[in-house]
Amino acid sequence: MKNKLPQVKFMPAFLVFLVIVTLICANEIIKFNQFNNYLKQAVVLSAYGKSQEAQESLRLAKERINTTILVKIIKNWEIDRTEKQINEIGQLVDEKVRRVINEEMTTSSSTSTPTPAPIQQKLSTLIPDPTRPPEDKSSYGYDSYYPIILSFSDNKGGLIKYSQYNQYPYGSQNTGITLKTGDSITWKAEASDPKGRQISYNLNSNSQRFNDIYGRGEYKTTSQFDYAITEEDIKSAGDTLRMVLYIRSEKDNYRTGGGGNDDSTYLDYKLQPN
């Protein structure tokens, strides 16, 4: 009994220590998330040319790292990088604005009537409208003969534009979406054929039930697939549902030869019982 007494006395102190550590970790996580949100907001605002608002978001992000040790160690370099990006964008916009004004003033001086309207129109192209999303400057690598996939998406936010042959910049094929028994989901495919030929779509899965319904290896002209998750999907696919899209167009040969398709991509989902 004497040997157990120190352990009994030690337990309350250990529990107090554990609670303190848990609270500290929870606070670190909160500050970490707040930091990320403000930093993302700063990047978006700088992309719109709103450097003053971006600097304010950056200041709020700095406040978060000043109050927590872990975030300060990990994220200080991101603050520096974002601040440099905001300054560079601001300088670029200022330089373009000055150049437009100088050009218009030179043009106006050669005419009898000043024309300020063109200046406003040109400035509107230099500073993006905050109501519009940033332009997606990524592009596809189109082929002169074979069709390519442009996108494969679902009605729950999953989207991939990268495929085996379209040369679009790689995007994560893990949607991060959890599907449960009874959930309904719709997949939609977009593709393009350089010669305007009819495109057919084949959606396969590691779920035997899905393949039984839609037919493994069967191509259809429809580009939309509706489905409801059941326990059979979880039994055959496990905890990850993979949906693989294949396309091909009407012609005598395919890009993959014996593979029988011209392009492919896939999306992954987490399966979870109710």
ChimeraX attribute file (.defattr): number of C-alpha atoms within 10 A of each C-alpha:
attribute: neighborCount
match mode: 1-to-1
recipient: residues
	/A:1	5
	/A:2	6
	/A:3	7
	/A:4	8
	/A:5	9
	/A:6	10
	/A:7	10
	/A:8	10
	/A:9	10
	/A:10	10
	/A:11	11
	/A:12	11
	/A:13	11
	/A:14	11
	/A:15	11
	/A:16	11
	/A:17	12
	/A:18	12
	/A:19	12
	/A:20	12
	/A:21	12
	/A:22	12
	/A:23	12
	/A:24	12
	/A:25	13
	/A:26	12
	/A:27	13
	/A:28	19
	/A:29	15
	/A:30	12
	/A:31	21
	/A:32	20
	/A:33	14
	/A:34	16
	/A:35	24
	/A:36	16
	/A:37	14
	/A:38	20
	/A:39	24
	/A:40	16
	/A:41	19
	/A:42	28
	/A:43	21
	/A:44	18
	/A:45	19
	/A:46	23
	/A:47	21
	/A:48	21
	/A:49	23
	/A:50	20
	/A:51	24
	/A:52	15
	/A:53	14
	/A:54	26
	/A:55	21
	/A:56	14
	/A:57	21
	/A:58	23
	/A:59	16
	/A:60	17
	/A:61	25
	/A:62	19
	/A:63	15
	/A:64	21
	/A:65	22
	/A:66	13
	/A:67	13
	/A:68	17
	/A:69	11
	/A:70	15
	/A:71	20
	/A:72	18
	/A:73	10
	/A:74	11
	/A:75	16
	/A:76	13
	/A:77	11
	/A:78	12
	/A:79	18
	/A:80	11
	/A:81	10
	/A:82	19
	/A:83	20
	/A:84	12
	/A:85	17
	/A:86	24
	/A:87	16
	/A:88	14
	/A:89	17
	/A:90	18
	/A:91	14
	/A:92	13
	/A:93	18
	/A:94	14
	/A:95	11
	/A:96	15
	/A:97	18
	/A:98	11
	/A:99	12
	/A:100	17
	/A:101	17
	/A:102	13
	/A:103	12
	/A:104	17
	/A:105	15
	/A:106	11
	/A:107	12
	/A:108	14
	/A:109	11
	/A:110	9
	/A:111	9
	/A:112	7
	/A:113	8
	/A:114	12
	/A:115	14
	/A:116	12
	/A:117	9
	/A:118	12
	/A:119	16
	/A:120	13
	/A:121	10
	/A:122	15
	/A:123	16
	/A:124	12
	/A:125	9
	/A:126	17
	/A:127	16
	/A:128	16
	/A:129	12
	/A:130	13
	/A:131	7
	/A:132	8
	/A:133	11
	/A:134	12
	/A:135	8
	/A:136	6
	/A:137	5
	/A:138	7
	/A:139	12
	/A:140	16
	/A:141	11
	/A:142	18
	/A:143	13
	/A:144	9
	/A:145	11
	/A:146	21
	/A:147	27
	/A:148	29
	/A:149	28
	/A:150	18
	/A:151	18
	/A:152	26
	/A:153	19
	/A:154	18
	/A:155	12
	/A:156	14
	/A:157	9
	/A:158	18
	/A:159	21
	/A:160	22
	/A:161	23
	/A:162	23
	/A:163	24
	/A:164	15
	/A:165	19
	/A:166	22
	/A:167	14
	/A:168	19
	/A:169	12
	/A:170	11
	/A:171	11
	/A:172	14
	/A:173	19
	/A:174	16
	/A:175	17
	/A:176	13
	/A:177	12
	/A:178	15
	/A:179	23
	/A:180	17
	/A:181	16
	/A:182	13
	/A:183	11
	/A:184	14
	/A:185	14
	/A:186	13
	/A:187	20
	/A:188	16
	/A:189	23
	/A:190	16
	/A:191	19
	/A:192	19
	/A:193	19
	/A:194	12
	/A:195	11
	/A:196	10
	/A:197	14
	/A:198	13
	/A:199	21
	/A:200	18
	/A:201	24
	/A:202	23
	/A:203	26
	/A:204	21
	/A:205	20
	/A:206	17
	/A:207	20
	/A:208	17
	/A:209	19
	/A:210	20
	/A:211	15
	/A:212	10
	/A:213	9
	/A:214	17
	/A:215	15
	/A:216	14
	/A:217	13
	/A:218	12
	/A:219	17
	/A:220	15
	/A:221	12
	/A:222	12
	/A:223	18
	/A:224	16
	/A:225	15
	/A:226	11
	/A:227	14
	/A:228	14
	/A:229	18
	/A:230	18
	/A:231	16
	/A:232	14
	/A:233	22
	/A:234	23
	/A:235	14
	/A:236	14
	/A:237	18
	/A:238	14
	/A:239	16
	/A:240	19
	/A:241	20
	/A:242	19
	/A:243	18
	/A:244	16
	/A:245	22
	/A:246	23
	/A:247	27
	/A:248	27
	/A:249	23
	/A:250	12
	/A:251	9
	/A:252	5
	/A:253	14
	/A:254	19
	/A:255	15
	/A:256	11
	/A:257	9
	/A:258	8
	/A:259	8
	/A:260	14
	/A:261	21
	/A:262	21
	/A:263	21
	/A:264	21
	/A:265	21
	/A:266	23
	/A:267	22
	/A:268	19
	/A:269	18
	/A:270	18
	/A:271	23
	/A:272	14
	/A:273	12
	/A:274	8
